[in-house]
Amino acid sequence: MSKENNLIDVNKLNLLMELVAKINSNLELKNILKEIMNATKEIMSAEASSLFLLSEDKNDLILTIPTGPLTAELSGKKIPVTSGISGWVVQNKKLAVVEDVSKDSRFGGDLGKGSSFKTKNIICVPLINHNNEVIGALQAINSLQLEKFGQDNAEIFQTMANQAAIAVENALLHKERLNNQLLNKEIELASTIQSGFWPKEQPMITNYKVAGCSIPAKNVGGDYYDFISLPNKNNWGFTVADVTGKGVSAALLMATMRASLRSHLEYSNTPNISLTKVNELIFKDSPLDKFITAVYCELDSIKNTIRYVNAGHNNPYVLDVEKNSISTLEVGGLMLGILDTVKYDEEVYEIKSNQKIILYSDGITEARNVKGDFYGEERFEKWLIDNKFLDPDAMVEGITEELNHFRNEAEQSDDITIIVIQREG
């Protein structure tokens, strides 16, 4: 090796060491890619450079940040992993040195169509990570040192590519960790929002007992239940609702419904008028794929009646302890948020002594066991009759234990929400 060539190699090694220091002290992917691209041009004395990363499905190579005259135009372009010189390098995990691309069948042409820039030669190496896996390819285009490109230069270029691969993966992992942290914060925020919805205490109503709970399947669920003190002190409102979706968006939609419903009830609106107003707001302010099923009933503890309206939700049960029977409140209507103008019918039901009204979400009837069987309405109704003497607190606790036993080792697949209202004496 001549003194001149030896000096060139020393300079390249120094540039390589500088690059390694820069990319190892940086976790921002965009900055790392720029450093790699600039170092590739300088070390390989190239007119342009490009770095391809494998797509998640490993079917395409994605051009990240190329250097040269068409940087903005080419960034983000995809080519099939089965085509081009870079595709061959990735699939074969080998270096490719092409002195004249016009004579190489693997060359698929310049990506920047109509540009004055023409590719003459390419040196391409695979990006190999610490697990010895190929994650992309690094190219030097129109290198002025191609004639002098020997084993030493090949090793330097491959070493640079390997260091680049590790730095890129570290940056991607860092970005994933940050995204997970943001997601966890979002979930935590949604959970805080949702937990603020739940009633803090049971209502004290003469001759009545009430209990309820909601158990999200995940950290943040789509169910909502509430006990609402009404302007007429003898009356209480009760609701169970199910919002499509999970996370912050569902929690915020739930907050919108809760605020709207409580606001309209403050003005002594009837259940059907209140839900009509809530529907108008949900339709106006929610995305097309978001809607709510809800049942709302208003208890008059002096007249012993409930006035109820149902917006596409499970029909409430009436459990008659003395008659050992169970029936449903049948009046129903359209889900909230489907149409802008909906008229909801309401019905009044007289609660007999020792009867229970049960509002619930489909997380109970659609609970699944390890075999994939649904708990179903039939099992639920039988359990209610078999446990008709339980007071509301014990009944709420009992059904949650029943569902845990039914699921056995199967995960809870949907939110479980229930309210039990019992007239005493």
TIFI-12273 format. One line per field, with one value per residue (C-alpha): residue in one letter; y, x, z; residue number from 1. Coordinates in steps of 0.001 Angstrom, whole numbers, always signed. Example, Ala and Ser with C-alpha at 12.3 -4.5 7.8 and 13.67 -1.06 7.14 Angstrom:
code <- (A_S)
y <- (-4500_-1060)
x <- (+12300_+13670)
z <- (+7800_+7140)
pos <- (1_2)
This chain:
code <- (M_S_K_E_N_N_L_I_D_V_N_K_L_N_L_L_M_E_L_V_A_K_I_N_S_N_L_E_L_K_N_I_L_K_E_I_M_N_A_T_K_E_I_M_S_A_E_A_S_S_L_F_L_L_S_E_D_K_N_D_L_I_L_T_I_P_T_G_P_L_T_A_E_L_S_G_K_K_I_P_V_T_S_G_I_S_G_W_V_V_Q_N_K_K_L_A_V_V_E_D_V_S_K_D_S_R_F_G_G_D_L_G_K_G_S_S_F_K_T_K_N_I_I_C_V_P_L_I_N_H_N_N_E_V_I_G_A_L_Q_A_I_N_S_L_Q_L_E_K_F_G_Q_D_N_A_E_I_F_Q_T_M_A_N_Q_A_A_I_A_V_E_N_A_L_L_H_K_E_R_L_N_N_Q_L_L_N_K_E_I_E_L_A_S_T_I_Q_S_G_F_W_P_K_E_Q_P_M_I_T_N_Y_K_V_A_G_C_S_I_P_A_K_N_V_G_G_D_Y_Y_D_F_I_S_L_P_N_K_N_N_W_G_F_T_V_A_D_V_T_G_K_G_V_S_A_A_L_L_M_A_T_M_R_A_S_L_R_S_H_L_E_Y_S_N_T_P_N_I_S_L_T_K_V_N_E_L_I_F_K_D_S_P_L_D_K_F_I_T_A_V_Y_C_E_L_D_S_I_K_N_T_I_R_Y_V_N_A_G_H_N_N_P_Y_V_L_D_V_E_K_N_S_I_S_T_L_E_V_G_G_L_M_L_G_I_L_D_T_V_K_Y_D_E_E_V_Y_E_I_K_S_N_Q_K_I_I_L_Y_S_D_G_I_T_E_A_R_N_V_K_G_D_F_Y_G_E_E_R_F_E_K_W_L_I_D_N_K_F_L_D_P_D_A_M_V_E_G_I_T_E_E_L_N_H_F_R_N_E_A_E_Q_S_D_D_I_T_I_I_V_I_Q_R_E_G)
y <- (+0_+3439_+6214_+8176_+5302_+4687_+8352_+8066_+5024_+6807_+9776_+7439_+5688_+9063_+10046_+6711_+7216_+10717_+9313_+6566_+9146_+11401_+8768_+6991_+10221_+10978_+9284_+11463_+9307_+12235_+13614_+10180_+9586_+12945_+12216_+8811_+10275_+13060_+10682_+8254_+10975_+12145_+8778_+7278_+10547_+10128_+12526_+11315_+8779_+7025_+4840_+2384_+820_-2302_-1715_-3417_-6148_-6535_-6252_-2825_-707_+2869_+5639_+7742_+10871_+10771_+13348_+14914_+17139_+15378_+14987_+16369_+14625_+11161_+11026_+8441_+6615_+2850_+98_-3634_-5531_-7869_-5141_-2942_-3256_-2343_-5088_-7627_-6511_-6886_-10294_-11682_-9889_-9035_-5990_-4875_-2809_-1789_+129_+787_+550_+599_-2836_-4341_-5995_-5372_-1600_-414_+3137_+6440_+7127_+10798_+10572_+13537_+14770_+15721_+13604_+10247_+7308_+5967_+3659_+2347_+877_-679_-2499_-4141_-2589_-5386_-4940_-6510_-9564_-10120_-9176_-7008_-3937_-2007_-886_+2009_+3326_+5578_+6843_+7998_+7440_+9037_+6285_+3324_+2403_+2314_+486_-2518_-4835_-2176_+306_-2431_-3244_+439_+959_-2199_-1269_+2130_+527_-1869_+996_+2916_-40_-277_+3497_+3491_+622_+2349_+5520_+3565_+1846_+5224_+6609_+3563_+4058_+7712_+6748_+4155_+6756_+9116_+6289_+5417_+9065_+9143_+6017_+7459_+10698_+8823_+6659_+9777_+11348_+8216_+7526_+11022_+10022_+7240_+8068_+8685_+7366_+5604_+7731_+7774_+7267_+6450_+2873_+2171_+647_+1264_-123_-22_-489_-478_-2686_-1730_-4559_-2445_+523_+2713_+1436_+2699_+2190_+4875_+4786_+7493_+8349_+11839_+13960_+15859_+19238_+17430_+15960_+12914_+11991_+10401_+9673_+6503_+5765_+3127_+3885_+2243_+4387_+2809_+2575_+2984_+5467_+9233_+9750_+7484_+9049_+12559_+11550_+10069_+13353_+15212_+12958_+13196_+16993_+17348_+14919_+16484_+19982_+19207_+17368_+20435_+22260_+19550_+18224_+14853_+11824_+11740_+15465_+15244_+12312_+14025_+17033_+14805_+13011_+16304_+17251_+13818_+13773_+17263_+16879_+13232_+11463_+9350_+6102_+7111_+6547_+5684_+3221_+4401_+3755_+6424_+6085_+8533_+7245_+8974_+7596_+8994_+7547_+4458_+4822_+4996_+6948_+5529_+5957_+3612_+4604_+1284_-213_-3555_-3626_-3245_-6198_-6186_-8875_-9743_-11458_-12453_-13857_-15433_-13973_-11738_-9460_-6588_-2959_-3026_+585_+1341_+3773_+4601_+4866_+8343_+10013_+8069_+10696_+14378_+14362_+11474_+11339_+9052_+7406_+7054_+4838_+4876_+1694_+1245_-538_-3093_-3895_-5921_-5595_-4828_-2812_-3863_-1700_-3325_-3296_-6086_-6786_-9126_-11109_-11110_-12286_-15314_-18317_-20156_-22154_-18975_-19483_-16392_-15988_-14940_-13569_-16979_-17588_-14023_-14249_-17604_-16187_-13182_-15397_-17771_-14782_-12672_-12279_-10573_-6861_-4533_-4399_-8183_-8635_-6335_-8115_-11525_-11050_-9900_-13039_-15143_-13731_-14278_-17898_-18289_-16825_-18942_-18125_-16141_-12409_-9951_-8886_-6031_-3556_-4793_-2257_-2732_-759_-2466_-447_-2182_-1045_-2172_-2941)
x <- (+0_+1392_+1942_-850_-3346_-2348_-3056_-6438_-7300_-6203_-8412_-11330_-10786_-10719_-13974_-15476_-14506_-16019_-19248_-19455_-18960_-21670_-24345_-23736_-24303_-27558_-30953_-32830_-33340_-33461_-30140_-28503_-29599_-28224_-24858_-24700_-25585_-23017_-20324_-21053_-20562_-17337_-15766_-16646_-16018_-19500_-21734_-24798_-25785_-28951_-30118_-32977_-34777_-36891_-40602_-42283_-43710_-40262_-41824_-40431_-37328_-38083_-35716_-35090_-32964_-30974_-28289_-27813_-29903_-33271_-33348_-36866_-38370_-37038_-37365_-39958_-40140_-40611_-39268_-40038_-37370_-37103_-35955_-32924_-29328_-30234_-32890_-30299_-27909_-30588_-31749_-28246_-26663_-23655_-21747_-22387_-19861_-21296_-18859_-21409_-25077_-26152_-24570_-26078_-29499_-30237_-30323_-33908_-33158_-32917_-35767_-35861_-37431_-36768_-33812_-30459_-28797_-27663_-26365_-23118_-21836_-23032_-21376_-24033_-23671_-26294_-27198_-26639_-27690_-26250_-28486_-26866_-30162_-30371_-32540_-31743_-29007_-26557_-25460_-22686_-23582_-21081_-18046_-14840_-12806_-14432_-11278_-9373_-12163_-10416_-10840_-9778_-12379_-15018_-14362_-14500_-17792_-19349_-18168_-19762_-23005_-23052_-22517_-25234_-27632_-27095_-27515_-30705_-32193_-31296_-32997_-36093_-36222_-35864_-38713_-40843_-40136_-41159_-44336_-45110_-44554_-46952_-49468_-49187_-49713_-52754_-54145_-53446_-55203_-58196_-58373_-58335_-61094_-63192_-62740_-64065_-67367_-68242_-70582_-68627_-71401_-74734_-77883_-79912_-83539_-86369_-87608_-84991_-81529_-79197_-75809_-73720_-70256_-68267_-65245_-63267_-61816_-58682_-57195_-59807_-63227_-66148_-68902_-70453_-72925_-74296_-76613_-78045_-79693_-82572_-84160_-87173_-85572_-87847_-86519_-83236_-81861_-79939_-78088_-75862_-74187_-71677_-69432_-67853_-64074_-61619_-59029_-59099_-61523_-64142_-63567_-64005_-67193_-68442_-67645_-69623_-72645_-72459_-72251_-75027_-77380_-76863_-77296_-80637_-81914_-81107_-83879_-86420_-86620_-88308_-86111_-87118_-86470_-83138_-81927_-83140_-80953_-78001_-78344_-78232_-74978_-73359_-74295_-72860_-69609_-68582_-66871_-68983_-67688_-68534_-71896_-73393_-75978_-77685_-80602_-81829_-84545_-85955_-87177_-90023_-89685_-93077_-95108_-92833_-92500_-89678_-89925_-87405_-86048_-83731_-81309_-80287_-79135_-79835_-83401_-83470_-84673_-87484_-86822_-89938_-88888_-92398_-93461_-90026_-90100_-88071_-89206_-87817_-88728_-89310_-89465_-86421_-84959_-81998_-78439_-77118_-75141_-76512_-78987_-79267_-83012_-84467_-87658_-87345_-90382_-90586_-92638_-93624_-93367_-94742_-92264_-93886_-92691_-89419_-88963_-85525_-84740_-81451_-79592_-76528_-74116_-73470_-70127_-72139_-74052_-71156_-68511_-66656_-64975_-61875_-64022_-65361_-68875_-70910_-72349_-75578_-78926_-80290_-77512_-77779_-81551_-81223_-78523_-80725_-83672_-81478_-80044_-83188_-82974_-79575_-79603_-78212_-74662_-74447_-76006_-73453_-70601_-72124_-72465_-68859_-67731_-70033_-68495_-64968_-65846_-67475_-64501_-62086_-58700_-60103_-59408_-62239_-63133_-65543_-66446_-68886_-71383_-74491_-76932_-79431_-82395_-84520_-87809_-88156_-91445)
z <- (+0_-987_+1511_-224_+32_+3625_+4414_+2712_+4827_+8012_+7105_+6485_+9796_+11538_+9818_+10798_+14441_+14371_+12940_+15571_+18322_+16891_+16292_+19589_+21507_+19703_+19962_+17482_+14377_+11947_+13199_+13123_+9529_+8436_+10060_+8354_+4959_+5176_+6433_+3593_+978_+2583_+3396_+19_-1903_-3400_-5283_-3346_-726_+398_+3253_+2948_+5926_+5768_+6315_+9284_+7057_+5400_+1937_+1039_+1382_+2451_+1374_+4484_+3997_+747_-51_-3435_-5712_-5110_-1313_-729_-3752_-2951_+832_+1899_-1430_-1332_-3550_-3304_-1372_-4358_-6757_-7311_-6216_-2632_-2650_-3828_-1073_+1613_+391_-59_+2906_+706_-490_-4090_-6073_-9464_-11681_-14447_-13491_-17161_-17537_-14379_-14702_-11012_-11490_-11825_-12905_-11041_-8598_-9545_-12985_-15276_-13239_-14700_-11997_-13379_-11409_-12866_-10160_-6794_-3738_-1527_+1817_+4032_+7389_+9906_+13531_+16697_+16177_+12766_+11080_+7974_+8570_+5387_+3016_+2712_-699_-1968_-5454_-8068_-5879_-7125_-5446_-7132_-8998_-5689_-3869_-2349_+628_+3146_+1904_+1807_+5465_+6455_+4593_+6072_+9568_+9137_+7957_+10933_+13385_+11590_+11882_+15636_+16076_+13980_+16004_+19266_+18027_+16970_+20367_+22059_+19963_+20820_+24536_+24283_+22441_+25117_+27816_+26055_+25664_+29349_+30251_+27966_+29610_+33049_+32095_+30676_+33791_+35987_+33885_+34032_+37739_+38411_+36815_+39224_+42122_+45299_+47555_+47384_+47472_+50683_+49602_+52003_+51504_+48829_+48602_+45682_+44694_+41551_+40132_+36914_+36279_+33140_+31072_+30502_+32317_+30702_+29747_+27712_+30299_+32488_+35353_+37596_+40487_+39914_+42583_+40947_+41783_+43222_+46331_+46213_+42774_+41702_+38253_+37371_+34161_+32579_+29241_+26927_+24701_+21631_+21787_+24638_+25822_+26107_+23190_+24803_+28226_+26806_+24963_+28215_+29980_+27319_+27801_+31581_+31595_+29031_+30776_+34201_+32759_+31147_+34208_+36328_+34470_+35409_+31877_+31482_+30657_+26984_+26449_+28274_+26177_+23001_+23854_+24736_+21392_+19473_+21192_+20751_+17063_+16558_+18499_+18085_+15128_+12790_+14285_+17873_+19490_+22868_+24100_+27269_+29561_+31956_+34579_+37078_+40415_+42257_+45776_+46884_+44004_+43789_+40024_+37542_+34324_+31885_+28362_+26474_+23690_+22153_+25469_+27146_+28478_+32275_+34339_+36870_+39483_+41514_+44722_+45839_+42462_+41822_+38311_+36047_+33214_+31148_+30558_+26812_+25620_+23466_+20972_+18737_+20054_+20858_+18070_+15086_+13809_+14643_+15354_+17349_+19386_+22407_+23953_+27703_+29954_+33611_+35666_+39196_+41447_+43744_+47245_+47247_+43500_+42089_+38948_+37352_+34833_+33297_+30365_+27855_+29549_+31797_+29180_+26692_+29168_+27754_+29296_+28072_+25627_+24082_+25450_+26346_+29815_+28115_+29204_+30233_+32770_+34037_+34532_+36322_+38604_+39440_+40375_+42373_+44273_+44498_+48283_+48174_+48929_+46197_+47625_+47921_+44481_+42816_+44570_+43830_+40070_+39759_+41612_+39428_+36252_+37553_+38248_+34814_+32937_+34960_+33390_+30437_+30427_+30949_+27408_+28093_+30810_+33456_+34795_+36925_+39080_+41385_+42766_+45390_+46935_+50519_+52272)
pos <- (1_2_3_4_5_6_7_8_9_10_11_12_13_14_15_16_17_18_19_20_21_22_23_24_25_26_27_28_29_30_31_32_33_34_35_36_37_38_39_40_41_42_43_44_45_46_47_48_49_50_51_52_53_54_55_56_57_58_59_60_61_62_63_64_65_66_67_68_69_70_71_72_73_74_75_76_77_78_79_80_81_82_83_84_85_86_87_88_89_90_91_92_93_94_95_96_97_98_99_100_101_102_103_104_105_106_107_108_109_110_111_112_113_114_115_116_117_118_119_120_121_122_123_124_125_126_127_128_129_130_131_132_133_134_135_136_137_138_139_140_141_142_143_144_145_146_147_148_149_150_151_152_153_154_155_156_157_158_159_160_161_162_163_164_165_166_167_168_169_170_171_172_173_174_175_176_177_178_179_180_181_182_183_184_185_186_187_188_189_190_191_192_193_194_195_196_197_198_199_200_201_202_203_204_205_206_207_208_209_210_211_212_213_214_215_216_217_218_219_220_221_222_223_224_225_226_227_228_229_230_231_232_233_234_235_236_237_238_239_240_241_242_243_244_245_246_247_248_249_250_251_252_253_254_255_256_257_258_259_260_261_262_263_264_265_266_267_268_269_270_271_272_273_274_275_276_277_278_279_280_281_282_283_284_285_286_287_288_289_290_291_292_293_294_295_296_297_298_299_300_301_302_303_304_305_306_307_308_309_310_311_312_313_314_315_316_317_318_319_320_321_322_323_324_325_326_327_328_329_330_331_332_333_334_335_336_337_338_339_340_341_342_343_344_345_346_347_348_349_350_351_352_353_354_355_356_357_358_359_360_361_362_363_364_365_366_367_368_369_370_371_372_373_374_375_376_377_378_379_380_381_382_383_384_385_386_387_388_389_390_391_392_393_394_395_396_397_398_399_400_401_402_403_404_405_406_407_408_409_410_411_412_413_414_415_416_417_418_419_420_421_422_423_424_425)
